């Protein structure tokens, strides 16, 4: 199977996210794109709840995610403890994705803000 270097956002949404231990952390609910340079800033990870009810969204720096062909999903070096203490929001309460907000998210994960 040949892996293509690009993908439609509609195909990314709903894709599972795993940690390094192979545990499912959740699925990608949304992508947040920097409209000035076109780069994906965050993948909003849907985690928690039951059947989509009571789930929160956790913005993950896109640079943290690595696509795994065998898993047909993304892998991130993050455990459940780190995720539970991470920045989050309810689906109907979108944050203002300002540079200050972004720096806070990236700082939480120790990722480089670009």
NURO-132679 format. One record per residue: residue in one letter; x, y, z of N, C-alpha, C, O, CB in turn. Coordinates in steps of 0.1 Angstrom, whole numbers, plus 5000, padded with zeros to 4 digits. Glycine has a CB too. Layout:
BEGIN
AXYZXYZXYZXYZXYZ
...
This chain:
BEGIN
X500849885000500050005000500950125000501850135008499050005012
X500650224991501450344990500750454999499550474998501550394976
X501550515007501050625016501250755009502350795005501850625030
X500150825007500150955001500451065011500151045022498750984994
X501151165007501651265016500551365020500851445030502751345010
X499451365014498351455018497051385021496951265017498151565007
X496151445029494951385032493851495034494151605039495051295045
X492651465031491551555033491251565048491351455055490351515025
X490851675053490551695067489351605071489251555082490251835071
X488451575062487251495065487751345067487051275074486251495053
X488851305062489351175064490151165077490251055083490251125052
X490651275082491451275094490451275106490651205116492351405095
X489351345105488351355115487751215117487351145107487151455112
X487751165130487251025133488350925133488150815137486250985122
X489550965130490750875130491150855145491250945153491950925122
X491450725148491850695162493250755165494050765156491850545164
X493450785178494750825183495150725194494350695203494650975188
X496350685193496950585202498150645210498750735205497350455195
X498350595222499650635228500750525225500450435217499450635244
X501950545230503050455226502750315231503350215225504350505232
X501950295241501650155246500550095237500249975240501150165260
X500050165227499050105219497550125224496650075218499249965217
X497450195235496050225240495450335232496050425228496150265255
X494150315230493350415223493050535232492450515243492050355217
X493450655228493250775236491950835232491250905241494350875235
X491550825220490350885215490350895200491150825193490151025221
X489650995194489651015180489851165177489551245185488350955174
X490251195165490351335160488951385157488251325149491351345148
X488551485164487251545162487351665152486351685144486651595175
X488451735152488551855144490051895142490851845149487751975150
X490251975132491552025129491452175130490452235125492151985115
X492452245136492552385137493752435128494852395131492652435152
X493452515118494452555108494752705110493852785112493952525094
X496052735110496452875110496052935097496652905087497952895114
X495153035097494753085084495753185077495553215066493453165086
X496753225085497853305079498853225071499253275060498553385090
X499253105076500253035069499752895064500452825057501453015078
X498552855067497952735062498352605070498052495066498352715048
X499152615080499652505088498552455098497852535104500952535095
X498552325100497652275110498252295123499452255126497352115108
X497552375132498152405145497752295155498652245163497552535150
X496552245155496052145165495152045158494552065148495252215176
X495151925165494151825162493351825175493951795186494851685158
X492151845175491251835187490951685189490151625181489951925185
X491451635200491251495203489951485212489851555222492451435211
X489051405207487851375215488151255224488551155220486651345206
X487951285237488251185247487251185259486851295263489751205253
X486951075264486051065276484651045272484351035260486251185284
X483751035281482351025279481950885274482750795274481951125269
X480650885269480150755265479250785252478350865253479250685276
X479550725241478850745229478750885225477750935220477450685230
X479850955227479951095223479351195233479451315231479251115210
X478751145243478051235253479151255264479751165269476751165259
X479251385268480151415279481651415276482451415284479851335291
X481951415263483351415259483851555258483151645255483451345245
X485151565261485851685260486751685248487051575242486651715273
X487251795243488151815232489451855238489551955246487651905221
X490551795234491851825239492751865227493051785219492551705246
X493051995226493852045215495351985216496052025226493852195214
X495751905207497051855206497851925195497351935184497151705204
X499051965198499952025187500051925176500351805179501352065192
X499751965164499851865153501151805151501251685147499451945140
X502251875155503551815154503851695163504751625161504551925157
X502951675173503151565182502551435176502951325180502351585195
X501751445166501051325161501951265149502451335141499651355155
X502051135149502751055139501750955133501150875141504050995144
X501550955120500650855114501350715114502450705110500250895100
X500550615118501050475118500150395108498950375110500950415133
X500850355097500050285087499450155092498350125088501050255075
X500150085100499649955105498449975114497449895114500749875113
X498450075122497250105131496150185124495050185128497750185143
X496550235112495550325105495050435114493850465114494450245099
X496050495122495750595131496950675135498050645130495050535143
X496750765143497950855148498450805161497650755170497450995149
X499750815163500350775176500950905182501550985175501450665174
X500850915195501351035202502050985215501550895222500151135205
X503151045218503851015230503151085242503651195247505351055229
X502151025247501251085257500550975265500050885259500251185251
X500650985278499850885286498550945291498351065291500750825297
X497750855297496450905302496551005313495751105314495650785307
X497550995321497751095332498051235326497451335331498851055341
X498951245316499251375310497951425303497751545303500351355300
X497251335297496051385289494951435299494351535296495451265281
X494751375310493751415320494051555325493151635329493651325331
X495351595326495651735331495851835320496251945323496951725339
X495651795308495851885296494751985294493651975299495951795283
X495052095287494052195283492852115276493152035268494552305274
X491652165278490452095272489352195271489352305277490051975280
X488352155264487152235262485952145258486152035252487252355252
X484752185261483552115257483352145242483652255238482352145266
X482752045235482452065221481752195218482052265208481751945215
X480752235226479952355223480552475230479952585230478552335229
X481852475235482452585241483852605235484852595242482552565256
X483952635222485152645215486052765221485452865224484952675201
X487252735224488152845229488452945218488252915206489452785235
X488953055221489553155212490953115209491753115218489453305217
X491153065197492553015193493453125191493953145179492452925181
X493753205201494753315200496153265201496353145205494453425210
X497153345198498553305199498853275214499553175217499453415194
X498253345223498453325238497953185242498553105249497853435246
X496753155237496153025239497052915234497252815240494653015234
X497452935221498252835215499552805222500052695224498552875201
X500252915227501452905234501252825247502052745251502053035237
X500152845254499752765266499652625263500152535271498552825272
X498952585252498752445248500152385245500452275250497852435236
X500952455237502252395233503152385245503852285246502852485222
X503152485254503952475266503552355275504452285280503752605274
X502252325276501852215284502452085279502852005287500252195283
X502552065266503151945260504651955258505251855254502451915248
X505252075260506652085258506952095243508052055239507451975264
X506052135235506152145221506652285217506352375224504852105213
X507252295206507852425201506652495194506152445184509052405192
X506352615198505452705192506052765179507152825181504852815202
X505452745168506052805156505352925151505652975140506152695145
